Amino acid sequence: MFLMDKLYVHDASLLRDDLLEIIDQGIIDVKIDLSGLTYIDSSGLGTLVTINKRTKEKNGRLVLVGAQGLPFDLIKRTRLDKVFIIE
């Protein structure tokens, strides 16, 4: 999955719902490309935490790729870089 531009409350909610549905259907290894993302708010970070938790519950994993700029800085500041698999 490729994310672009900004991830705010509304989009984060839609993303969460879509990914949880996919995971519940059996796709438990999820890769999200953040290279096109320029901004993420706390709701977006919360969505990534929720997806990470659900994939782990199903013995899968979430991998974040291409994180840069502000989104990467926020992931590091919140110490989520210790939680997520980042490539």
C-alpha positions as CSV (number, residue, x, y, z in Angstrom):
1,M,0.0,0.0,0.0
2,F,1.3,3.4,-0.9
3,L,0.3,6.5,1.1
4,M,0.6,10.0,-0.4
5,D,0.4,13.6,0.8
6,K,-1.2,13.8,4.3
7,L,-2.7,11.4,6.7
8,Y,-5.3,13.2,9.0
9,V,-8.1,11.9,11.2
10,H,-10.6,11.2,8.4
11,D,-8.2,9.4,6.1
12,A,-6.6,7.5,9.0
13,S,-10.0,6.2,10.0
14,L,-10.7,5.0,6.5
15,L,-7.2,3.4,6.2
16,R,-7.6,1.6,9.5
17,D,-11.0,0.2,8.5
18,D,-9.7,-1.0,5.1
19,L,-6.6,-2.6,6.5
20,L,-8.3,-4.3,9.4
21,E,-10.8,-5.8,6.9
22,I,-7.9,-7.0,4.8
23,I,-6.1,-8.5,7.8
24,D,-9.2,-10.2,9.0
25,Q,-9.6,-11.8,5.6
26,G,-6.2,-13.5,6.1
27,I,-3.6,-11.1,4.6
28,I,-1.4,-10.7,7.7
29,D,1.8,-9.4,6.3
30,V,1.3,-5.7,5.4
31,K,3.8,-3.4,3.8
32,I,3.0,0.4,3.8
33,D,5.1,2.7,1.6
34,L,5.4,6.1,3.4
35,S,7.7,7.7,0.8
36,G,4.9,9.9,-0.6
37,L,3.6,10.9,2.8
38,T,4.4,14.5,3.8
39,Y,2.5,14.7,7.1
40,I,0.9,12.4,9.6
41,D,-1.0,13.4,12.7
42,S,-1.6,11.5,15.9
43,S,-4.6,9.7,14.4
44,G,-2.4,8.4,11.6
45,L,0.2,7.2,14.0
46,G,-2.6,5.5,16.1
47,T,-3.8,3.8,12.9
48,L,-0.3,2.4,12.3
49,V,-0.1,1.2,15.9
50,T,-3.5,-0.5,15.6
51,I,-2.5,-2.2,12.3
52,N,0.8,-3.3,13.8
53,K,-1.0,-4.8,16.8
54,R,-3.5,-6.6,14.7
55,T,-0.9,-8.1,12.4
56,K,1.1,-9.4,15.4
57,E,-2.0,-10.9,16.9
58,K,-2.5,-12.9,13.7
59,N,1.3,-13.8,13.6
60,G,1.9,-11.5,10.7
61,R,3.8,-8.2,10.6
62,L,3.6,-4.6,9.5
63,V,6.6,-3.2,7.6
64,L,6.9,0.5,6.9
65,V,9.1,1.5,4.0
66,G,10.3,4.9,2.7
67,A,9.5,6.9,5.8
68,Q,11.2,10.3,5.6
69,G,10.8,14.0,6.6
70,L,8.2,14.9,9.1
71,P,6.5,11.5,9.3
72,F,9.8,9.8,10.0
73,D,10.7,12.5,12.6
74,L,7.4,11.9,14.4
75,I,7.8,8.2,14.4
76,K,11.2,8.6,16.0
77,R,10.1,11.3,18.5
78,T,7.3,9.1,19.7
79,R,9.8,6.1,19.9
80,L,7.6,4.1,17.5
81,D,10.7,3.3,15.6
82,K,11.3,0.8,18.4
83,V,7.9,-0.7,17.8
84,F,7.6,-0.8,14.0
85,I,9.7,-2.7,11.4
86,I,11.1,0.2,9.3
87,E,13.0,-0.4,6.0
